[in-house]
Amino acid sequence: MRLRQIEVFYAIMTTGSLRRAAEVLHVSQPAASKVLRYAEQSLGFALFERAGGRLVPTREARIMLPHVNAIFEKLSDLKRLTDNLRYARDGHSISIGCVPSLGLSLVPRVVQRYRTDHPGMELTIDALHGTEIVSRILNHDLDLGIVFGDYTRDGLTALHIADIPLLMIDGQGGEGPVNLAAIDPTRYIGLSENDPTARLLDMALDEAGIPTAAPVRVRTHFMAAELVRLGGGCAIVDALTALHHPGLPRPRPLSPPLSVTCTVLFRADHALSHISQSILALLRSELEIDLAALAA
């Protein structure tokens, strides 16, 4: 089948009629009908049967549909890629992916500072998990990724930005550093095993003799913090979440202290653009402000 024939077939399957398919494709109904007829002739079987004035997909058409859906998904990916390449070439936009904790306050502040100085720029920000950020950078969907932990991959450059302390938050309060061995495992809210912070914490808790099979595990620091705010137990989260999540009890440092790296990712085959360098400088500046607030 030729691409135009696939387009007509897909349009009929999604709209349910030849007339509406022709409207979607901005062609006349006779022209769409002619393309459909040629497609069926080339395939050697019918794609639709007429019943009560409607086009009803044949068994063969229904079998083909998932494969045609995949083709259009690839076409959408290609369009997004070419759009990204065009905007990157024009130098007037940047797309950033960050983990949810950094989207609470840090990245919005960076974006706002940048927009204040560069009002004509276009910025797209997505809050994603680390593995999704890596995938989208490699697929040219993101220019920069800001993550916690080490995501070393072929084709990626990773820049260490800062070490972010991990802090205990507990609705039952308390003062001073928290020894990991003193944590009540029945109240502990853990992080998903896919989170790089979770792997670090699980090793530390295991060494302290605390069971790592937490009764509740969540995928984001934000959700762990919200459960603590609601009285659901205690959790260890990154300091930025502890600082900016509203309504939390006063966070407490760990003993011994633990931290997670904040890392910026970008494609290894691309030099950092002027926009990216400016964003990076603002990111470092805002992180210094937050870390100073924690030390105060």
C-alpha positions in Angstrom: 0.0 0.0 0.0 1.1 3.5 -0.8 1.1 6.1 2.0 -1.9 8.0 0.6 -3.8 4.7 0.5 -2.9 4.1 4.1 -4.0 7.6 5.0 -7.4 7.0 3.5 -7.8 3.6 5.1 -6.8 5.1 8.5 -9.1 8.1 8.1 -12.1 5.8 7.4 -11.3 3.5 10.3 -11.1 6.5 12.7 -14.0 8.5 11.4 -16.4 5.7 10.5 -17.4 7.0 7.0 -15.9 7.8 3.6 -17.4 11.3 3.7 -15.9 12.3 7.0 -12.6 10.7 6.0 -12.5 12.9 2.8 -13.2 16.0 5.0 -10.4 15.1 7.3 -8.0 14.6 4.4 -9.3 17.8 2.6 -10.1 15.9 -0.6 -13.4 15.2 -2.4 -15.4 12.1 -1.5 -15.0 10.6 -5.1 -11.2 11.1 -4.8 -11.1 9.3 -1.5 -13.3 6.5 -2.9 -10.9 6.1 -5.9 -7.9 5.8 -3.6 -9.7 3.2 -1.5 -10.6 1.2 -4.6 -7.0 1.2 -5.8 -5.8 0.1 -2.4 -8.2 -2.9 -2.3 -7.2 -3.8 -5.9 -3.6 -3.8 -5.0 -4.1 -5.8 -1.8 -6.4 -8.4 -3.5 -9.1 -8.2 -0.8 -11.8 -5.8 0.5 -11.1 -3.5 3.4 -14.7 -2.5 3.9 -18.2 -3.8 3.2 -21.3 -1.6 2.8 -24.1 -2.3 5.3 -27.0 0.1 5.7 -25.2 2.9 4.0 -22.1 2.5 6.3 -18.6 1.2 5.6 -18.0 -1.8 7.9 -14.4 -2.9 8.3 -13.6 -6.4 7.2 -11.7 -9.0 9.3 -8.6 -8.2 7.3 -9.0 -4.4 7.9 -9.2 -5.0 11.7 -6.1 -7.2 11.6 -4.2 -4.4 9.7 -5.3 -1.6 12.0 -2.7 -2.1 14.8 0.1 -2.0 12.3 -1.3 1.1 10.6 -1.6 2.7 14.1 2.1 2.0 14.6 2.9 3.7 11.3 1.1 6.8 12.3 2.7 6.8 15.7 6.1 6.7 13.9 5.0 9.6 11.6 4.0 11.6 14.7 7.4 10.9 16.2 9.1 12.0 12.9 7.1 15.3 12.9 8.0 16.0 16.5 11.6 15.3 15.7 11.7 17.6 12.7 9.9 20.3 14.7 12.5 20.0 17.5 15.3 20.1 15.0 13.8 23.2 13.3 13.3 25.1 16.6 16.8 24.2 17.8 18.3 25.5 14.6 16.4 28.8 14.9 17.9 29.1 18.4 14.7 30.5 20.0 13.5 27.6 22.1 14.6 25.0 24.6 12.9 21.9 26.0 13.7 20.7 29.5 12.8 17.6 31.4 13.1 17.5 35.2 12.2 15.0 37.9 9.1 16.0 39.8 10.9 17.1 43.0 12.8 19.7 41.0 9.6 20.9 39.4 8.1 22.0 42.8 10.1 25.2 42.9 13.7 25.0 41.6 13.1 24.7 37.9 10.1 27.1 37.8 12.3 29.7 39.4 15.0 29.1 36.9 12.5 29.4 34.0 11.0 32.6 35.4 14.4 34.2 35.8 15.4 33.3 32.3 12.1 34.5 30.8 12.5 37.8 32.6 15.8 38.5 30.8 14.8 36.8 27.5 11.0 37.5 27.0 11.0 36.3 23.3 12.2 32.7 24.1 10.1 29.6 24.0 10.6 27.1 26.8 8.9 23.8 27.3 9.1 22.0 30.6 8.1 18.5 31.4 8.1 16.7 34.8 9.2 13.2 34.1 11.0 10.2 35.8 14.7 9.8 35.1 14.4 6.9 32.7 11.8 8.8 30.6 14.1 11.9 30.5 17.0 9.8 29.2 14.9 8.2 26.5 13.5 11.6 25.3 16.9 13.2 25.2 18.2 10.4 23.1 15.2 10.8 20.8 15.8 14.6 20.4 12.6 15.4 22.3 14.5 17.2 25.1 17.5 19.5 25.1 18.3 19.2 28.8 17.4 16.8 31.6 17.7 17.5 35.3 17.7 14.4 37.4 18.8 12.9 40.7 21.4 10.2 40.6 23.7 8.8 38.0 22.2 8.1 34.5 25.4 7.4 32.6 24.5 6.1 29.2 26.2 5.9 25.8 25.4 9.0 23.8 24.8 11.1 27.0 26.9 13.7 28.8 26.2 14.1 32.5 27.2 17.2 34.4 27.3 17.1 38.2 25.6 20.2 39.6 25.3 19.7 43.3 24.9 17.1 46.1 21.4 17.3 47.6 21.1 16.2 51.2 18.5 13.6 52.1 16.4 14.5 55.1 13.9 12.7 57.4 10.4 14.1 57.6 8.1 12.7 60.3 4.8 14.0 61.6 5.7 12.8 65.1 8.4 15.5 65.2 11.7 15.2 67.0 14.9 17.2 67.1 18.4 16.7 65.9 19.9 14.2 63.5 18.1 10.8 62.9 20.1 7.6 63.1 18.9 5.2 60.4 18.9 2.4 63.0 16.2 4.3 65.0 13.7 4.4 62.1 10.4 2.5 62.8 10.1 0.2 59.8 6.4 -0.2 60.2 5.9 3.6 59.6 8.5 4.0 56.9 7.3 5.2 53.5 9.8 3.9 50.9 10.6 5.0 47.4 10.1 2.9 44.3 13.0 0.5 43.6 13.5 2.2 40.2 14.4 5.5 41.9 18.2 6.0 42.2 17.6 7.5 45.7 15.7 4.4 46.7 18.7 2.2 45.8 21.0 4.3 47.9 18.6 4.4 50.9 17.9 0.6 50.7 21.7 -0.1 51.0 22.0 2.3 53.9 19.0 0.9 55.7 20.2 -2.6 55.1 23.5 -1.8 56.7 21.6 -0.3 59.7 19.6 -3.5 60.1 16.3 -1.9 59.0 14.1 -4.1 56.7 13.9 -2.5 53.3 10.5 -4.0 52.5 8.6 -0.9 53.4 4.9 -1.3 53.9 4.3 1.5 51.4 6.4 2.4 48.4 5.8 5.4 46.1 7.4 6.6 42.9 8.1 10.2 43.8 9.6 12.2 46.7 6.6 14.5 46.4 4.1 11.7 47.1 6.2 10.4 50.0 6.1 13.9 51.5 2.4 14.3 51.0 1.7 11.0 52.8 3.8 12.3 55.7 1.8 15.5 55.7 -1.4 13.5 55.9 0.0 11.5 58.9 0.9 8.4 57.0 4.3 7.8 58.6 7.8 9.0 58.1 10.0 9.2 54.9 13.4 10.2 53.7 13.3 12.7 50.8 15.5 15.1 49.0 16.1 18.4 50.7 14.4 20.4 48.0 11.2 18.5 48.4 11.4 18.9 52.2 12.1 22.6 51.7 9.3 23.5 49.3 6.5 21.0 49.9 3.9 23.0 52.0 2.7 21.9 55.4 5.6 19.5 56.2 7.1 19.0 59.7 10.6 20.4 60.2 13.0 18.1 58.3 15.8 16.5 60.2 19.3 15.5 59.0 20.4 11.9 58.8 23.2 10.4 60.8 25.4 9.5 59.1 24.5 12.1 56.4 23.4 10.9 53.0 23.0 12.9 49.8 22.0 12.3 46.2 23.6 14.0 43.2 21.8 16.5 41.0 22.8 16.0 37.5 22.2 17.7 34.1 22.0 15.5 31.1 22.3 16.3 27.4 23.3 14.5 24.2 27.0 13.8 23.9 27.0 14.7 20.2 25.6 18.2 20.8 27.5 21.1 22.3 25.6 23.0 24.9 23.7 25.9 23.2 23.9 29.4 24.5 20.4 29.0 26.0 21.4 25.8 27.7 24.5 27.4 29.2 22.4 30.3 30.6 19.8 27.8 32.1 22.7 25.9 33.6 24.1 29.0 35.3 20.7 29.9 36.7 20.2 26.4 37.9 23.5 26.5 39.9 22.6 29.9 41.3 19.1 28.8 42.5 20.5 25.6 44.0 23.0 27.7 46.0 20.1 29.7 47.3 18.1 26.6 48.4 21.1 24.9 50.0 22.0 28.1 51.9 18.4 28.2 53.2 18.7 24.6 54.4 21.9 25.5 56.3 20.4 28.5 57.9 
